Amino acid sequence: KYDSIWVEKTRAGYKVSNKWLVFVDPKTNRPKRTETYTKRDGESDYTLRSVKVVEYKSDDEMEAIFKGASF
């Protein structure tokens, strides 16, 4: 798991802490899921804002895509 945390200021001047987590498949070393959290100044816990699941196409699916593409 990898994480990144940063703080931004809103237009109203409030501080918002952001956290982005990336979960990696240990077999392939590829990202498999990300989660984004925010926390306003003064709050004790982060709130989950989004979850994204990364799906990879098979070799056959990628070959079909390339065959159908015009370059």
Backbone bond lengths (Angstrom), bond angles and torsions (degrees), N, CA, C in turn:
res aa  C-N    CA-C-N  psi(-1)  N-CA   C-N-CA  omega(-1)  CA-C   N-CA-C  phi
1 K - - - 1.458 - - 1.525 108.11 -
2 Y 1.319 114.32 136.94 1.453 120.89 176.05 1.526 107.77 -119.89
3 D 1.317 116.21 147.84 1.463 117.96 177.12 1.518 110.78 -140.14
4 S 1.315 113.36 154.76 1.456 121.86 177.93 1.524 107.27 -136.67
5 I 1.320 116.76 131.51 1.465 121.75 -179.50 1.523 108.15 -127.32
6 W 1.344 115.90 134.30 1.451 120.58 177.94 1.529 109.10 -148.80
7 V 1.333 115.26 160.36 1.468 121.70 -178.23 1.519 108.68 -117.72
8 E 1.341 115.25 137.12 1.469 121.82 176.85 1.520 108.59 -125.95
9 K 1.312 115.08 155.81 1.466 120.41 173.33 1.520 108.46 -104.57
10 T 1.338 115.91 135.73 1.461 120.06 176.93 1.521 109.04 -79.67
11 R 1.313 116.20 171.12 1.473 120.29 177.21 1.514 111.53 -62.03
12 A 1.329 115.82 -28.80 1.474 120.52 179.31 1.524 111.86 -81.43
13 G 1.336 117.17 -3.52 1.452 120.80 176.38 1.518 115.40 94.55
14 Y 1.331 117.49 3.94 1.463 120.88 178.18 1.531 110.26 -81.19
15 K 1.327 115.23 149.34 1.460 119.68 174.92 1.517 109.61 -92.77
16 V 1.328 115.94 135.83 1.468 122.37 176.89 1.522 107.50 -125.82
17 S 1.334 115.71 124.87 1.460 121.07 175.52 1.525 108.27 -90.45
18 N 1.313 115.85 136.37 1.464 122.54 -179.68 1.515 108.55 -118.76
19 K 1.317 115.80 143.70 1.460 120.86 177.13 1.522 107.86 -135.82
20 W 1.324 115.83 131.14 1.463 122.34 178.51 1.523 107.63 -122.44
21 L 1.323 117.24 120.99 1.459 122.45 179.35 1.519 109.50 -110.21
22 V 1.317 116.03 137.23 1.466 121.77 176.91 1.525 107.25 -122.89
23 F 1.328 115.81 121.59 1.454 122.01 179.08 1.527 108.19 -100.48
24 V 1.330 115.95 128.66 1.459 122.31 -172.81 1.528 109.61 -112.23
25 D 1.327 115.68 138.29 1.460 121.75 175.37 1.529 107.51 -72.71
26 P 1.329 118.54 118.86 1.464 120.10 -176.73 1.531 114.03 -66.20
27 K 1.325 117.36 -21.27 1.469 120.02 179.67 1.516 111.90 -78.40
28 T 1.334 117.18 -38.47 1.467 121.08 -175.24 1.525 113.24 -106.83
29 N 1.320 117.44 -14.27 1.473 123.49 -174.78 1.529 112.18 61.91
30 R 1.326 116.06 23.64 1.469 120.83 177.72 1.527 109.49 -102.87
31 P 1.336 116.41 147.47 1.469 118.62 173.83 1.521 109.99 -60.79
32 K 1.343 116.46 139.92 1.460 119.12 177.23 1.525 112.33 -121.05
33 R 1.335 117.74 -19.90 1.460 120.82 179.05 1.525 109.50 -160.63
34 T 1.332 116.11 145.67 1.456 120.57 172.54 1.522 109.03 -125.68
35 E 1.319 115.62 151.11 1.461 122.15 176.19 1.520 108.13 -134.30
36 T 1.329 116.21 137.94 1.463 121.97 178.41 1.520 108.67 -118.29
37 Y 1.317 115.91 133.15 1.459 122.55 -179.64 1.530 110.12 -128.53
38 T 1.326 116.94 152.91 1.462 121.94 172.23 1.524 109.68 -134.17
39 K 1.332 114.31 156.55 1.455 121.22 177.66 1.520 107.70 -148.05
40 R 1.310 116.55 123.68 1.461 120.11 177.79 1.517 110.37 -78.41
41 D 1.315 115.45 155.93 1.458 121.67 178.30 1.527 109.31 -55.98
42 G 1.317 116.79 128.19 1.454 121.41 -179.77 1.519 114.08 97.69
43 E 1.322 117.92 -17.64 1.466 120.92 176.96 1.522 109.15 -83.15
44 S 1.320 116.00 149.12 1.463 118.89 -177.91 1.524 113.06 -93.75
45 D 1.333 117.41 -26.43 1.462 120.86 -176.34 1.525 111.66 -118.67
46 Y 1.320 114.56 149.24 1.460 120.67 174.04 1.522 109.40 -78.16
47 T 1.326 116.19 151.37 1.458 123.43 175.88 1.520 108.85 -111.19
48 L 1.325 116.26 128.98 1.459 121.23 178.44 1.526 109.39 -67.94
49 R 1.334 116.98 126.22 1.465 121.86 -179.30 1.518 113.09 -106.92
50 S 1.330 117.43 -34.05 1.462 118.79 179.98 1.521 111.04 -157.91
51 V 1.320 114.21 151.32 1.464 122.78 173.20 1.522 106.40 -130.48
52 K 1.313 116.23 130.42 1.460 121.11 177.61 1.524 108.54 -126.41
53 V 1.315 115.51 130.26 1.457 121.67 178.35 1.527 107.60 -102.99
54 V 1.309 116.15 129.09 1.463 121.62 -178.65 1.526 108.21 -93.95
55 E 1.324 115.66 124.64 1.455 121.05 177.52 1.525 108.70 -118.45
56 Y 1.301 115.40 138.58 1.462 121.35 -178.49 1.519 110.06 -108.98
57 K 1.296 116.15 138.95 1.461 121.69 176.49 1.524 109.50 -75.12
58 S 1.338 115.04 150.30 1.465 119.98 176.93 1.531 108.66 -74.68
59 D 1.309 116.22 168.16 1.468 120.97 177.60 1.529 110.66 -59.89
60 D 1.339 116.71 -40.65 1.467 120.55 179.46 1.526 111.32 -64.40
61 E 1.319 116.75 -41.47 1.470 120.10 178.66 1.524 111.06 -64.40
62 M 1.334 116.46 -41.30 1.467 120.00 178.87 1.530 110.80 -65.60
63 E 1.310 117.35 -39.61 1.469 120.90 178.91 1.527 110.31 -62.27
64 A 1.329 117.14 -41.56 1.463 121.31 178.66 1.527 110.77 -64.45
65 I 1.302 117.04 -38.09 1.469 120.92 178.46 1.528 110.14 -63.99
66 F 1.348 116.39 -46.27 1.458 119.95 -179.13 1.526 111.98 -65.99
67 K 1.312 116.92 -36.54 1.464 120.21 178.92 1.527 110.83 -66.02
68 G 1.299 117.22 -34.11 1.464 121.33 -178.94 1.513 113.26 -84.52
69 A 1.311 118.20 -10.03 1.457 120.88 -177.86 1.527 110.73 -85.89
70 S 1.314 115.40 148.53 1.477 119.01 173.61 1.514 108.21 -114.62
71 F 1.311 114.80 127.54 1.462 120.10 -177.89 1.489 111.24 -106.69
